[in-house]
């Protein structure tokens, strides 16, 4: 009989295209205590590096995949168990996991389930994890897609239903953005809730997505349980207009990569695969026109054209903000801009993509208002 006190730490599926990952460093040693949220290992994928957090509690009793080696999604990479579980049982579990790796008999994690729905004449694509009673909707920023939440969606989905949405003009959604206005995009979010029969949801938005979910929460407050803004647009005049215009106009790897580096505090996060994927996206029919239209929504000269402060003042749901201190795209504003009722968290050593560089802090901020 299997001892259910022995818990298997598996290679996660971060994003729809991930099939394997390489462990670059173990952050804990055998015998160390771990709890929910403990950072276990640094993992490198073909797109970007991330930190694997524990969802188990106990002691790290065995490491199946050492640093420097790769494993497929779903493979056991470590064993967590209480101290009272015999060493012989741990050794047997580690050996069994290694045999499964050697023979290829690994049950892969299915990862997010992708679906599509119709909203206002547009097809919206989304990825879903979990099936809990509370619903979280993640909305990416300008030029992003549902995969930008790859490090946040999985841990958030423990006991919840979490949808990562592709906005119009992005990902696998229709490329028609209409007039590209904030109200049109906010209507896509509330229309998404209608299409899926979601009465109330926790809304999370990054950058432009932050302004969008704020507008949605102001327009339909009865539909929103909480609001989390991740480096949001619309709460200050300053913005890196050169980045926005450069991202839209870039047509080669050499042109695009310097702009993408501005998204991160750690510029090494910008891998060749990430650049290639974005170039491939930008070459899809209709994308350039969509991005140009949205650029007009974002910019007024070299300043932000969006002002979301009035909309936020109408939001009654619990609200939190998280921002990377080294954001070079949408510079961090003073907490007072959001009022005294809003939880404000600053993350060191993170840039505009704070949810990718420090998913732990981002998840904790989201969960602080989930109730």
C-alpha positions as CSV (number, residue, x, y, z in Angstrom):
1,X,0.0,0.0,0.0
2,X,1.3,3.5,-0.9
3,X,2.0,5.7,2.1
4,X,0.0,8.9,1.4
5,X,2.4,10.8,3.6
6,X,4.9,10.6,0.8
7,X,4.3,13.5,-1.5
8,X,5.7,13.8,-5.0
9,X,7.0,17.1,-6.2
10,X,6.6,17.1,-10.0
11,X,7.9,19.1,-12.9
12,X,5.3,21.8,-13.5
13,X,3.7,22.8,-16.7
14,X,4.3,26.5,-17.1
15,X,2.5,27.5,-20.3
16,X,0.8,25.5,-23.0
17,X,3.9,24.7,-24.9
18,X,6.2,23.5,-22.1
19,X,7.1,19.8,-22.3
20,X,10.2,19.7,-20.1
21,X,12.3,21.8,-17.8
22,X,15.9,21.8,-16.6
23,X,16.6,22.2,-12.9
24,X,19.4,24.8,-12.7
25,X,19.6,25.0,-8.9
26,X,18.0,23.4,-5.8
27,X,17.2,26.1,-3.3
28,X,16.6,23.6,-0.4
29,X,18.6,20.6,0.7
30,X,17.6,17.1,1.9
31,X,16.3,17.4,5.4
32,X,15.1,21.0,5.1
33,X,11.5,21.8,6.1
34,X,9.2,23.0,3.4
35,X,5.7,24.5,3.6
36,X,3.2,25.8,1.1
37,X,5.0,28.5,-0.9
38,X,8.6,27.5,-0.1
39,X,10.8,28.1,-3.0
40,X,12.3,24.7,-4.0
41,X,14.2,25.0,-7.2
42,X,15.1,27.2,-10.2
43,X,13.8,25.7,-13.4
44,X,14.8,26.8,-16.9
45,X,12.3,26.2,-19.8
46,X,12.7,26.9,-23.5
47,X,11.1,30.3,-22.9
48,X,12.1,31.6,-19.5
49,X,13.4,30.6,-16.1
50,X,11.2,30.5,-13.0
51,X,11.1,29.4,-9.4
52,X,9.1,26.3,-8.4
53,X,7.2,26.7,-5.2
54,X,6.1,23.9,-2.9
55,X,2.4,23.0,-2.5
56,X,3.3,20.4,0.2
57,X,4.4,20.5,3.8
58,X,7.0,18.3,5.5
59,X,10.7,17.7,5.0
60,X,12.5,17.4,1.6
61,X,13.4,13.8,2.0
62,X,14.7,12.9,-1.5
63,X,15.9,14.6,-4.7
64,X,15.2,12.6,-7.9
65,X,16.5,15.0,-10.5
66,X,19.7,16.8,-9.5
67,X,20.7,20.3,-10.6
68,X,21.8,20.4,-14.2
69,X,19.4,17.7,-15.4
70,X,16.1,17.9,-17.3
71,X,12.8,16.1,-16.7
72,X,9.5,16.0,-18.6
73,X,6.4,17.8,-17.4
74,X,4.7,15.6,-14.7
75,X,7.9,13.7,-13.7
76,X,8.6,13.4,-10.0
77,X,11.7,15.5,-9.3
78,X,11.7,15.3,-5.4
79,X,10.0,13.7,-2.5
80,X,8.5,15.5,0.5
81,X,7.4,13.5,3.6
82,X,7.3,13.8,7.4
83,X,10.4,12.8,9.5
84,X,8.6,9.7,10.8
85,X,8.4,8.0,7.3
86,X,11.2,5.4,7.2
87,X,14.3,6.1,5.1
88,X,13.7,2.8,3.3
89,X,10.3,4.0,2.1
90,X,11.8,7.2,0.8
91,X,14.6,5.4,-1.0
92,X,12.0,3.1,-2.6
93,X,9.9,6.1,-3.8
94,X,13.0,7.9,-5.2
95,X,14.1,4.7,-7.0
96,X,10.6,4.2,-8.5
97,X,10.6,7.8,-9.7
98,X,14.0,7.3,-11.4
99,X,12.9,4.2,-13.1
100,X,9.8,6.0,-14.5
101,X,12.1,8.7,-15.8
102,X,14.5,6.1,-17.4
103,X,11.6,4.2,-19.1
104,X,9.6,7.2,-20.1
105,X,6.6,6.1,-18.1
106,X,5.7,9.5,-16.8
107,X,2.2,10.7,-16.5
108,X,2.3,14.2,-17.9
109,X,0.4,17.0,-16.3
110,X,-2.3,18.0,-18.7
111,X,-1.8,21.7,-17.8
112,X,-4.2,24.4,-18.6
113,X,-7.2,23.5,-20.8
114,X,-7.6,25.9,-23.7
115,X,-11.1,27.0,-24.9
116,X,-12.7,29.7,-27.0
117,X,-15.9,31.7,-26.6
118,X,-17.7,34.4,-28.5
119,X,-18.0,37.9,-27.0
120,X,-19.4,40.8,-29.0
121,X,-18.7,39.1,-32.3
122,X,-15.2,38.3,-31.4
123,X,-13.6,35.0,-30.5
124,X,-11.8,35.1,-27.2
125,X,-9.3,32.4,-26.3
126,X,-8.6,31.4,-22.7
127,X,-6.8,28.8,-20.6
128,X,-8.3,27.3,-17.5
129,X,-6.8,25.5,-14.5
130,X,-8.6,24.2,-11.4
131,X,-12.2,23.7,-10.7
132,X,-12.8,25.4,-7.3
133,X,-15.8,27.5,-6.3
134,X,-14.0,30.9,-6.5
135,X,-13.2,32.2,-10.0
136,X,-10.1,34.3,-10.9
137,X,-9.7,35.9,-14.3
138,X,-6.2,36.9,-15.3
139,X,-5.8,39.7,-18.0
140,X,-2.5,40.3,-19.6
141,X,-0.9,43.6,-20.8
142,X,-0.2,45.2,-24.2
143,X,1.6,42.7,-26.5
144,X,1.2,39.8,-24.0
145,X,-1.0,36.8,-23.9
146,X,-2.4,34.2,-21.5
147,X,1.0,32.5,-21.2
148,X,2.4,35.6,-19.4
149,X,0.7,34.2,-16.3
150,X,2.5,30.8,-16.6
151,X,4.1,31.1,-13.1
152,X,1.1,32.5,-11.3
153,X,-1.9,30.5,-12.7
154,X,-0.9,27.0,-11.4
155,X,-0.4,27.9,-7.7
156,X,-3.5,30.1,-7.8
157,X,-5.6,27.2,-9.1
158,X,-5.2,25.2,-5.9
159,X,-8.8,25.1,-4.8
160,X,-9.9,27.7,-7.4
161,X,-10.9,28.0,-11.0
162,X,-8.5,30.3,-12.8
163,X,-8.9,31.6,-16.3
164,X,-6.1,33.3,-18.2
165,X,-7.7,35.4,-21.0
166,X,-6.3,36.4,-24.4
167,X,-7.5,40.0,-25.1
168,X,-8.7,40.9,-28.6
169,X,-5.7,41.4,-30.8
170,X,-3.6,39.1,-28.8
171,X,-2.7,35.4,-28.5
172,X,-5.3,33.1,-30.1
173,X,-8.2,35.6,-29.9
174,X,-9.7,37.5,-32.8
175,X,-7.4,40.3,-34.0
176,X,-10.2,42.8,-34.3
177,X,-10.0,45.3,-31.5
178,X,-12.6,47.7,-32.8
179,X,-11.8,51.2,-31.7
180,X,-9.4,49.8,-29.1
181,X,-10.9,52.0,-26.4
182,X,-10.7,51.1,-22.7
183,X,-14.5,50.7,-22.6
184,X,-14.5,48.3,-25.5
185,X,-11.8,46.1,-23.9
186,X,-13.5,46.3,-20.5
187,X,-16.6,45.1,-22.2
188,X,-14.8,42.1,-23.4
189,X,-13.9,41.2,-19.8
190,X,-17.5,41.5,-18.5
191,X,-18.7,39.8,-21.7
192,X,-16.4,36.9,-21.0
193,X,-18.0,36.5,-17.5
194,X,-21.4,36.5,-19.2
195,X,-20.3,33.9,-21.8
196,X,-19.0,31.5,-19.1
197,X,-21.9,32.2,-16.7
198,X,-19.7,33.6,-14.0
199,X,-21.7,35.8,-11.7
200,X,-18.8,37.2,-9.8
201,X,-15.0,36.9,-10.2
202,X,-11.7,38.1,-8.8
203,X,-10.1,40.2,-11.6
204,X,-6.4,40.5,-12.0
205,X,-4.8,42.7,-14.6
206,X,-1.2,43.5,-15.7
207,X,-0.2,46.8,-17.3
208,X,-2.9,47.7,-19.8
209,X,-4.8,44.8,-18.4
210,X,-4.8,46.6,-15.0
211,X,-6.5,49.6,-16.5
212,X,-9.0,47.3,-18.3
213,X,-10.1,45.3,-15.2
214,X,-10.4,48.6,-13.2
215,X,-12.8,49.9,-15.9
216,X,-14.7,46.6,-15.8
217,X,-15.0,46.7,-12.0
218,X,-16.2,50.3,-12.1
219,X,-18.8,49.5,-14.9
220,X,-20.1,46.3,-13.2
221,X,-19.2,46.4,-9.5
222,X,-21.7,43.6,-8.7
223,X,-19.6,41.2,-10.8
224,X,-16.3,41.7,-9.1
225,X,-15.2,40.1,-5.8
226,X,-11.7,41.6,-5.7
227,X,-9.3,43.5,-7.9
228,X,-5.6,43.1,-8.2
229,X,-3.5,45.5,-10.3
230,X,0.0,44.3,-11.4
231,X,2.1,47.3,-12.6
232,X,-1.0,48.9,-14.0
233,X,-1.3,51.5,-16.7
234,X,-3.6,54.5,-16.1
235,X,-2.4,55.7,-12.7
236,X,0.3,58.2,-13.7
237,X,1.4,60.3,-16.6
238,X,4.8,58.8,-17.1
239,X,5.3,55.8,-19.5
240,X,8.2,54.5,-21.7
241,X,6.7,55.6,-25.0
242,X,9.9,54.6,-26.8
243,X,9.4,51.0,-25.6
244,X,5.8,50.9,-26.7
245,X,6.5,52.4,-30.2
246,X,9.6,50.3,-30.6
247,X,7.8,47.1,-29.7
248,X,5.1,47.8,-32.3
249,X,7.5,48.8,-35.1
250,X,10.2,46.1,-34.5
251,X,10.2,43.5,-37.3
252,X,13.5,41.6,-36.7
253,X,15.1,39.9,-33.7
254,X,17.8,42.5,-33.6
255,X,15.2,45.3,-33.4
256,X,12.9,43.6,-30.9
257,X,15.3,42.2,-28.3
258,X,16.6,45.5,-26.9
259,X,13.0,46.6,-26.2
260,X,12.0,43.3,-24.5
261,X,15.0,43.7,-22.2
262,X,13.3,46.7,-20.7
263,X,10.5,44.5,-19.4
264,X,12.7,42.8,-16.9
265,X,15.1,43.7,-14.1
266,X,17.1,40.6,-15.0
267,X,17.6,41.1,-18.7
268,X,18.8,37.4,-19.1
269,X,15.1,36.5,-18.8
270,X,14.8,37.5,-22.5
271,X,15.6,34.2,-24.2
272,X,15.9,33.6,-28.0
273,X,12.7,31.6,-27.8
274,X,10.8,34.4,-26.2
275,X,11.9,36.8,-28.9
276,X,11.1,34.4,-31.7
277,X,7.7,33.7,-30.3
278,X,6.8,37.4,-30.2
279,X,8.1,37.9,-33.7
280,X,6.0,35.1,-34.9
281,X,3.0,36.6,-33.2
282,X,3.6,40.1,-34.6
283,X,3.6,38.6,-38.2
284,X,0.1,37.2,-37.9
285,X,-2.4,38.9,-40.1
286,X,-4.2,41.7,-38.3
287,X,-1.8,41.9,-35.3
288,X,0.1,45.0,-36.5
289,X,-3.1,46.9,-37.1
290,X,-4.4,45.9,-33.7
291,X,-1.2,47.0,-31.9
292,X,-1.2,50.3,-33.7
293,X,-4.9,50.9,-32.7
294,X,-4.1,50.1,-29.1
295,X,-1.1,52.3,-29.1
296,X,-3.4,55.2,-29.7
297,X,-5.4,54.1,-26.6
298,X,-2.2,54.0,-24.5
299,X,-0.4,57.1,-25.6
300,X,-1.0,60.9,-25.8
301,X,2.2,62.1,-27.2
302,X,4.9,60.7,-24.9
303,X,2.5,60.4,-21.9
304,X,-0.1,58.0,-20.9
305,X,-3.5,58.6,-22.5
306,X,-5.4,56.4,-20.0
307,X,-6.5,57.7,-16.6
308,X,-8.0,54.9,-14.5
309,X,-8.0,56.8,-11.2
310,X,-11.6,58.0,-11.6
311,X,-12.8,54.4,-12.4
312,X,-10.9,53.1,-9.4
313,X,-12.6,55.6,-7.1
314,X,-15.9,53.8,-8.0
315,X,-14.6,50.3,-7.2
316,X,-15.9,49.0,-3.9
317,X,-14.3,45.5,-4.0
318,X,-11.1,44.8,-2.0
319,X,-8.2,46.0,-4.1
320,X,-4.4,45.4,-4.1
321,X,-1.5,46.6,-6.2
322,X,1.9,45.0,-6.8
323,X,4.7,46.7,-8.7
324,X,8.3,46.0,-9.5
325,X,10.6,48.7,-8.1
326,X,12.7,48.6,-11.3
327,X,9.8,49.0,-13.7
328,X,11.2,50.7,-16.8
329,X,8.0,50.6,-18.8
330,X,5.3,52.0,-16.5
331,X,7.2,53.7,-13.7
332,X,5.9,53.0,-10.2
333,X,3.7,55.7,-8.7
334,X,3.2,56.7,-5.1
335,X,0.8,54.5,-3.1
336,X,-1.3,57.6,-2.3
337,X,-2.5,57.6,-5.9
338,X,-4.6,54.5,-5.1
339,X,-6.1,55.7,-1.7
340,X,-5.8,54.4,1.8
341,X,-8.1,51.4,1.2
342,X,-5.8,49.8,-1.3
343,X,-3.0,47.3,-0.3
344,X,0.2,48.4,-2.1
345,X,3.3,46.1,-2.4
346,X,6.6,47.0,-3.9
347,X,8.9,44.1,-5.1
348,X,12.6,44.6,-5.2
349,X,14.7,43.2,-8.1
350,X,11.7,43.1,-10.4
351,X,10.7,45.1,-13.4
352,X,7.5,45.5,-15.4
353,X,7.0,41.8,-15.6
354,X,6.9,41.4,-11.9
355,X,4.5,38.5,-12.1
356,X,7.1,36.6,-14.1
357,X,10.1,37.7,-12.1
358,X,8.6,37.3,-8.7
359,X,5.4,35.1,-9.0
360,X,5.4,34.4,-5.2
361,X,5.0,38.1,-4.3
362,X,2.4,38.5,-7.1
363,X,0.4,35.4,-5.9
364,X,0.5,36.6,-2.3
365,X,-0.8,40.0,-3.3
366,X,-3.6,38.5,-5.3
367,X,-4.5,36.1,-2.4
368,X,-4.4,39.0,0.1
369,X,-7.7,40.2,-1.3
370,X,-9.4,36.9,-2.3
371,X,-10.9,36.6,1.2
